[in-house]
Amino acid sequence: MQHKKIAKYLLDIKESIFSIEDYISDDKDFNKYISNKILKRAVERELEIIGEAINRILKLDENIEIKNARRIVDLRNWVIHSYDSVDDYIIWGIVINHLPKLKEEILRILEIHK
């Protein structure tokens, strides 16, 4: 049963990553991002989902190999609980620099858990 739950959470993470990629599109324009409140909220929400899914995975299997899993959960907590101090530059840096790496990891893990 845990395997099915973990697979579901991994798929949720994958879907959220793909959604963020769709939201920011190919031009990856920071100015468009910071000037669009709906876009920022959508990206933040997807990051919350990713963090929550990883948190649930860690509760089921703390040995799963997701780099920076704890930091991703901490990001989720920061976005939710400190919503008024979320830094657009930090979020953008995560989306541009770290999300592609997480995507690779999740796709690899999904292949293993087929």
C-alpha positions as a Markdown table, in Angstrom:
| # | Residue | x | y | z |
|---|---|---|---|---|
| 1 | Met | 0.0 | 0.0 | 0.0 |
| 2 | Gln | 2.8 | 2.4 | 0.8 |
| 3 | His | 4.3 | 1.9 | -2.7 |
| 4 | Lys | 1.0 | 3.1 | -4.2 |
| 5 | Lys | 0.9 | 6.1 | -2.0 |
| 6 | Ile | 4.5 | 7.0 | -2.7 |
| 7 | Ala | 3.9 | 6.6 | -6.5 |
| 8 | Lys | 0.8 | 8.9 | -6.2 |
| 9 | Tyr | 2.8 | 11.6 | -4.4 |
| 10 | Leu | 5.6 | 11.3 | -6.9 |
| 11 | Leu | 3.0 | 11.8 | -9.7 |
| 12 | Asp | 1.6 | 14.8 | -7.8 |
| 13 | Ile | 5.2 | 16.3 | -7.7 |
| 14 | Lys | 5.7 | 15.6 | -11.4 |
| 15 | Glu | 2.4 | 17.3 | -12.3 |
| 16 | Ser | 3.2 | 20.4 | -10.2 |
| 17 | Ile | 6.6 | 20.7 | -11.8 |
| 18 | Phe | 5.0 | 20.4 | -15.3 |
| 19 | Ser | 2.4 | 23.0 | -14.3 |
| 20 | Ile | 5.1 | 25.5 | -13.2 |
| 21 | Glu | 6.9 | 25.0 | -16.5 |
| 22 | Asp | 3.7 | 25.7 | -18.3 |
| 23 | Tyr | 3.0 | 28.8 | -16.2 |
| 24 | Ile | 6.4 | 30.4 | -16.8 |
| 25 | Ser | 6.6 | 29.2 | -20.4 |
| 26 | Asp | 9.7 | 29.1 | -22.5 |
| 27 | Asp | 10.7 | 32.8 | -22.2 |
| 28 | Lys | 11.2 | 32.5 | -18.4 |
| 29 | Asp | 10.8 | 36.3 | -18.0 |
| 30 | Phe | 11.3 | 37.4 | -14.4 |
| 31 | Asn | 9.6 | 40.7 | -15.0 |
| 32 | Lys | 6.5 | 39.0 | -16.3 |
| 33 | Tyr | 6.6 | 36.8 | -13.2 |
| 34 | Ile | 6.8 | 39.6 | -10.6 |
| 35 | Ser | 4.2 | 41.7 | -12.3 |
| 36 | Asn | 1.6 | 39.0 | -12.4 |
| 37 | Lys | 0.1 | 38.3 | -9.0 |
| 38 | Ile | -1.9 | 35.3 | -10.3 |
| 39 | Leu | 1.2 | 33.7 | -11.8 |
| 40 | Lys | 3.2 | 34.2 | -8.6 |
| 41 | Arg | 0.4 | 32.7 | -6.5 |
| 42 | Ala | 0.0 | 29.8 | -8.9 |
| 43 | Val | 3.8 | 29.0 | -8.8 |
| 44 | Glu | 3.8 | 29.3 | -5.0 |
| 45 | Arg | 0.8 | 26.9 | -4.7 |
| 46 | Glu | 2.5 | 24.3 | -6.9 |
| 47 | Leu | 5.6 | 24.6 | -4.7 |
| 48 | Glu | 3.4 | 24.1 | -1.7 |
| 49 | Ile | 2.0 | 20.9 | -3.3 |
| 50 | Ile | 5.5 | 19.7 | -4.1 |
| 51 | Gly | 6.7 | 20.3 | -0.5 |
| 52 | Glu | 3.7 | 18.6 | 1.0 |
| 53 | Ala | 4.0 | 15.6 | -1.3 |
| 54 | Ile | 7.6 | 15.2 | -0.3 |
| 55 | Asn | 6.8 | 15.6 | 3.3 |
| 56 | Arg | 4.2 | 12.7 | 3.0 |
| 57 | Ile | 6.8 | 10.6 | 1.1 |
| 58 | Leu | 9.3 | 11.1 | 3.9 |
| 59 | Lys | 6.8 | 9.9 | 6.5 |
| 60 | Leu | 6.4 | 6.7 | 4.5 |
| 61 | Asp | 10.0 | 6.2 | 3.5 |
| 62 | Glu | 12.6 | 8.4 | 5.0 |
| 63 | Asn | 15.3 | 6.8 | 2.9 |
| 64 | Ile | 13.9 | 7.8 | -0.5 |
| 65 | Glu | 16.6 | 9.6 | -2.4 |
| 66 | Ile | 15.3 | 13.1 | -3.1 |
| 67 | Lys | 18.1 | 15.6 | -2.8 |
| 68 | Asn | 17.3 | 18.5 | -0.6 |
| 69 | Ala | 14.0 | 16.9 | 0.5 |
| 70 | Arg | 14.0 | 18.6 | 3.9 |
| 71 | Arg | 14.8 | 21.9 | 2.3 |
| 72 | Ile | 11.9 | 21.5 | -0.1 |
| 73 | Val | 9.5 | 20.8 | 2.8 |
| 74 | Asp | 11.0 | 23.9 | 4.6 |
| 75 | Leu | 10.2 | 25.9 | 1.5 |
| 76 | Arg | 6.6 | 24.7 | 1.6 |
| 77 | Asn | 6.4 | 25.8 | 5.2 |
| 78 | Trp | 7.9 | 29.2 | 4.5 |
| 79 | Val | 5.5 | 29.9 | 1.6 |
| 80 | Ile | 2.5 | 28.9 | 3.7 |
| 81 | His | 3.3 | 30.3 | 7.1 |
| 82 | Ser | 5.3 | 33.3 | 6.1 |
| 83 | Tyr | 3.3 | 34.3 | 3.1 |
| 84 | Asp | 3.9 | 38.0 | 3.8 |
| 85 | Ser | 7.7 | 37.6 | 3.5 |
| 86 | Val | 8.0 | 35.4 | 0.5 |
| 87 | Asp | 10.8 | 36.7 | -1.7 |
| 88 | Asp | 10.1 | 36.7 | -5.4 |
| 89 | Tyr | 13.8 | 36.5 | -6.2 |
| 90 | Ile | 14.3 | 33.4 | -4.1 |
| 91 | Ile | 11.2 | 31.7 | -5.6 |
| 92 | Trp | 12.4 | 32.6 | -9.1 |
| 93 | Gly | 15.8 | 31.2 | -8.4 |
| 94 | Ile | 14.4 | 28.0 | -7.1 |
| 95 | Val | 12.1 | 27.6 | -10.1 |
| 96 | Ile | 14.9 | 28.4 | -12.6 |
| 97 | Asn | 17.9 | 26.7 | -11.0 |
| 98 | His | 16.5 | 23.9 | -8.8 |
| 99 | Leu | 13.2 | 22.8 | -10.2 |
| 100 | Pro | 14.8 | 21.2 | -13.4 |
| 101 | Lys | 17.1 | 19.1 | -11.1 |
| 102 | Leu | 14.1 | 18.0 | -9.0 |
| 103 | Lys | 12.3 | 17.1 | -12.2 |
| 104 | Glu | 15.1 | 14.8 | -13.3 |
| 105 | Glu | 15.2 | 13.2 | -9.9 |
| 106 | Ile | 11.4 | 12.6 | -9.8 |
| 107 | Leu | 11.3 | 11.2 | -13.3 |
| 108 | Arg | 14.2 | 8.9 | -12.4 |
| 109 | Ile | 12.5 | 7.7 | -9.2 |
| 110 | Leu | 9.2 | 7.2 | -11.0 |
| 111 | Glu | 11.0 | 4.9 | -13.5 |
| 112 | Ile | 12.4 | 2.9 | -10.5 |
| 113 | His | 9.0 | 2.7 | -8.8 |
| 114 | Lys | 7.1 | 1.4 | -11.9 |
